[in-house]
Amino acid sequence: MKPRAIPAEKVSEQAGEPEPGYTAWERAKIERGLAQSRDRAAMIPVEQVWRDLKLEG
């Protein structure tokens, strides 16, 4: 049986406002990610990611 949901409905934003504190949490998460991306020494080498995901050729 085919699902009756329209694909656009699956990816559209929910109606209404987000939960209290969500916007601050989201902003903090993005800022932490940006700060972390500036520290190249702390990043996981791409070769290790490939190996861990078993994507190396």
DSSP file (Angstrom, degrees, kcal/mol; ACC not computed):
  #  RESIDUE AA STRUCTURE BP1 BP2  ACC     N-H-->O    O-->H-N    N-H-->O    O-->H-N    TCO  KAPPA ALPHA  PHI   PSI    X-CA   Y-CA   Z-CA
    1    1 A M              0   0    0      0, 0.0     0, 0.0     0, 0.0     0, 0.0   0.000 360.0 360.0 360.0 132.4    0.0    0.0    0.0
    2    2 A K        -     0   0    0      1,-0.1     2,-0.1     2,-0.0     0, 0.0  -0.518 360.0-110.8 -76.8 138.4    1.4    3.4   -1.0
    3    3 A P        -     0   0    0      0, 0.0    -1,-0.1     0, 0.0     0, 0.0  -0.422  18.3-148.1 -66.7 145.7    1.8    6.0    1.7
    4    4 A R        +     0   0    0     -2,-0.1     2,-0.2     2,-0.1    -2,-0.0   0.468  59.6 114.0 -95.6  -2.0   -0.6    8.9    1.4
    5    5 A A        -     0   0    0      1,-0.1     3,-0.0     2,-0.0     0, 0.0  -0.464  67.9-126.0 -72.2 139.8    1.7   11.6    2.8
    6    6 A I    >>  -     0   0    0     -2,-0.2     3,-1.4     1,-0.1     4,-1.0  -0.729  17.2-129.9 -83.5 130.8    2.8   14.3    0.4
    7    7 A P  H >> S+     0   0    0      0, 0.0     4,-1.0     0, 0.0     3,-0.7   0.844 106.5  58.7 -52.5 -37.8    6.6   14.6    0.3
    8    8 A A  H 3> S+     0   0    0      1,-0.2     4,-1.1     2,-0.2     3,-0.4   0.840 100.9  56.7 -62.1 -31.9    6.5   18.4    0.9
    9    9 A E  H <4 S+     0   0    0     -3,-1.4    -1,-0.2     1,-0.2    -4,-0.0   0.812 100.8  58.3 -68.3 -29.4    4.6   17.8    4.1
   10   10 A K  H << S+     0   0    0     -4,-1.0    -1,-0.2    -3,-0.7    -2,-0.2   0.806 115.1  33.6 -71.1 -29.5    7.4   15.6    5.5
   11   11 A V  H  < S+     0   0    0     -4,-1.0    -1,-0.2    -3,-0.4    -2,-0.2   0.491  93.7 105.5-106.9  -5.3   10.0   18.3    5.1
   12   12 A S  S  < S-     0   0    0     -4,-1.1     3,-0.1    -5,-0.2     2,-0.0  -0.397  78.9 -97.6 -75.6 155.6    8.0   21.4    5.8
   13   13 A E        -     0   0    0      1,-0.1     2,-0.1    -2,-0.1    -1,-0.1  -0.334  41.5-102.6 -70.1 152.0    8.4   23.2    9.2
   14   14 A Q        -     0   0    0      1,-0.1    -1,-0.1    -3,-0.1     2,-0.1  -0.452  40.1-107.5 -72.3 148.4    5.9   22.5   11.9
   15   15 A A  S    S+     0   0    0     -2,-0.1    -1,-0.1    -3,-0.1     2,-0.1  -0.415  80.1  29.9 -73.2 152.0    3.3   25.1   12.5
   16   16 A G  S    S-     0   0    0     -2,-0.1    -2,-0.0     2,-0.0     0, 0.0  -0.286  98.3 -47.2  94.4 179.6    3.5   27.3   15.6
   17   17 A E        -     0   0    0      1,-0.1    -2,-0.0    -2,-0.1     0, 0.0  -0.583  59.1-104.9 -90.1 152.0    6.4   28.5   17.6
   18   18 A P        -     0   0    0      0, 0.0     3,-0.1     0, 0.0    -1,-0.1  -0.240  51.0 -78.8 -68.5 164.4    9.3   26.3   18.9
   19   19 A E    >   -     0   0    0      1,-0.1     3,-2.1     2,-0.1     4,-0.4  -0.213  62.7 -82.2 -59.3 152.8    9.5   25.2   22.5
   20   20 A P  T 3  S+     0   0    0      0, 0.0    -1,-0.1     0, 0.0    -3,-0.0  -0.351 118.2  18.2 -58.6 134.8   10.8   27.8   24.9
   21   21 A G  T 3> S+     0   0    0     -3,-0.1     4,-2.3    -2,-0.0     5,-0.2   0.263  92.2 110.3  89.1 -11.9   14.6   27.9   24.9
   22   22 A Y  H <> S+     0   0    0     -3,-2.1     4,-2.9     1,-0.2     5,-0.2   0.917  75.8  51.0 -63.8 -43.8   14.9   26.1   21.6
   23   23 A T  H  > S+     0   0    0     -4,-0.4     4,-2.4     1,-0.2    -1,-0.2   0.909 112.2  46.5 -62.1 -43.1   16.2   29.2   19.7
   24   24 A A  H  > S+     0   0    0      2,-0.2     4,-2.4     1,-0.2    -1,-0.2   0.906 113.5  49.2 -65.6 -41.2   18.9   29.8   22.3
   25   25 A W  H  X S+     0   0    0     -4,-2.3     4,-2.4     2,-0.2    -2,-0.2   0.923 111.9  49.0 -62.5 -44.5   19.9   26.1   22.3
   26   26 A E  H  X S+     0   0    0     -4,-2.9     4,-2.2     2,-0.2    -2,-0.2   0.923 112.0  47.8 -62.6 -45.4   20.0   26.1   18.5
   27   27 A R  H  X S+     0   0    0     -4,-2.4     4,-2.5     1,-0.2    -1,-0.2   0.916 112.2  49.4 -62.7 -43.6   22.2   29.3   18.4
   28   28 A A  H  X S+     0   0    0     -4,-2.4     4,-2.5     1,-0.2    -1,-0.2   0.893 109.8  51.9 -62.8 -40.3   24.6   27.9   21.1
   29   29 A K  H  X S+     0   0    0     -4,-2.4     4,-2.1     2,-0.2    -1,-0.2   0.910 111.4  46.5 -63.4 -42.8   24.9   24.6   19.2
   30   30 A I  H  X S+     0   0    0     -4,-2.2     4,-2.4     2,-0.2    -2,-0.2   0.917 112.1  50.5 -66.2 -43.4   25.8   26.4   15.9
   31   31 A E  H  X S+     0   0    0     -4,-2.5     4,-2.4     1,-0.2    -2,-0.2   0.889 110.0  50.4 -63.6 -38.6   28.3   28.7   17.7
   32   32 A R  H  X S+     0   0    0     -4,-2.5     4,-2.6     2,-0.2    -1,-0.2   0.912 110.8  49.9 -63.8 -41.7   30.0   25.7   19.3
   33   33 A G  H  X S+     0   0    0     -4,-2.1     4,-2.0     2,-0.2    -2,-0.2   0.898 110.8  48.7 -63.2 -41.3   30.2   24.0   16.0
   34   34 A L  H  X S+     0   0    0     -4,-2.4     4,-0.9     2,-0.2    -2,-0.2   0.923 112.9  47.4 -65.0 -43.9   31.7   27.1   14.4
   35   35 A A  H >X S+     0   0    0     -4,-2.4     3,-0.7     1,-0.2     4,-0.5   0.908 112.4  50.4 -62.9 -41.4   34.3   27.4   17.2
   36   36 A Q  H >< S+     0   0    0     -4,-2.6     3,-1.0     1,-0.2    -1,-0.2   0.856 104.6  57.8 -65.6 -35.2   35.1   23.7   16.9
   37   37 A S  H 3< S+     0   0    0     -4,-2.0    -1,-0.2     1,-0.2    -2,-0.2   0.729  98.6  60.6 -70.1 -20.0   35.6   24.0   13.2
   38   38 A R  H << S+     0   0    0     -4,-0.9     2,-1.2    -3,-0.7    -1,-0.2   0.703  89.5  75.3 -78.3 -19.3   38.3   26.6   13.7
   39   39 A D    X<  +     0   0    0     -3,-1.0     3,-1.2    -4,-0.5     4,-0.5  -0.721  59.5 177.4 -96.2  87.4   40.5   24.2   15.7
   40   40 A R  G >  S+     0   0    0     -2,-1.2     3,-1.0     1,-0.3    -1,-0.2   0.792  74.7  64.0 -62.2 -29.7   41.9   22.0   12.9
   41   41 A A  G 3  S+     0   0    0      1,-0.2    -1,-0.3    -3,-0.1    -2,-0.1   0.788 101.4  51.1 -66.8 -26.3   44.0   20.0   15.4
   42   42 A A  G <  S+     0   0    0     -3,-1.2    -1,-0.2    -6,-0.2    -2,-0.2   0.559  89.0 104.7 -87.7  -8.4   40.9   18.7   17.2
   43   43 A M  S <  S-     0   0    0     -3,-1.0    -6,-0.0    -4,-0.5     3,-0.0  -0.407  78.2-112.7 -75.7 149.8   39.2   17.5   13.9
   44   44 A I        -     0   0    0     -2,-0.1    -1,-0.1     1,-0.1    -2,-0.1  -0.681  39.0-109.7 -79.4 128.1   39.1   13.8   13.1
   45   45 A P    >>  -     0   0    0      0, 0.0     4,-1.8     0, 0.0     3,-0.7  -0.308  20.3-125.7 -59.9 141.1   41.2   13.1   10.0
   46   46 A V  H 3> S+     0   0    0      1,-0.3     4,-2.7     2,-0.2     5,-0.2   0.836 109.3  60.3 -59.3 -33.8   39.2   12.2    6.9
   47   47 A E  H 3> S+     0   0    0      1,-0.2     4,-2.3     2,-0.2    -1,-0.3   0.893 104.9  48.6 -61.9 -38.5   41.1    9.0    6.5
   48   48 A Q  H <> S+     0   0    0     -3,-0.7     4,-3.1     2,-0.2    -1,-0.2   0.894 110.0  51.5 -68.5 -38.9   39.9    7.8    9.9
   49   49 A V  H  X S+     0   0    0     -4,-1.8     4,-2.2     2,-0.2    -2,-0.2   0.940 111.2  47.8 -61.8 -46.7   36.3    8.8    9.1
   50   50 A W  H  <>S+     0   0    0     -4,-2.7     5,-3.3     1,-0.2     6,-0.7   0.918 113.8  47.7 -59.0 -43.5   36.5    6.8    5.9
   51   51 A R  H ><5S+     0   0    0     -4,-2.3     3,-1.0     3,-0.2    -2,-0.2   0.929 111.8  49.2 -64.5 -45.9   38.0    3.8    7.8
   52   52 A D  H 3<5S+     0   0    0     -4,-3.1    -1,-0.2     1,-0.3    -2,-0.2   0.843 116.4  42.2 -63.3 -33.6   35.4    4.0   10.5
   53   53 A L  T 3<5S-     0   0    0     -4,-2.2    -1,-0.3    -5,-0.2    -2,-0.2   0.399 111.3-122.5 -92.3   2.2   32.5    4.1    8.0
   54   54 A K  T < 5S+     0   0    0     -3,-1.0    -3,-0.2    -4,-0.4    -4,-0.1   0.904  73.5 128.6  56.7  45.1   34.2    1.4    5.8
   55   55 A L      < +     0   0    0     -5,-3.3    -4,-0.2    -6,-0.2    -5,-0.1   0.408  29.0 116.7-107.8  -1.3   34.3    3.8    2.8
   56   56 A E              0   0    0     -6,-0.7    -9,-0.0     1,-0.1     0, 0.0  -0.418 360.0 360.0 -73.2 148.4   37.9    3.5    1.9
   57   57 A G              0   0    0     -2,-0.1    -1,-0.1     0, 0.0    -2,-0.0   0.440 360.0 360.0 -83.1 360.0   38.6    2.0   -1.5
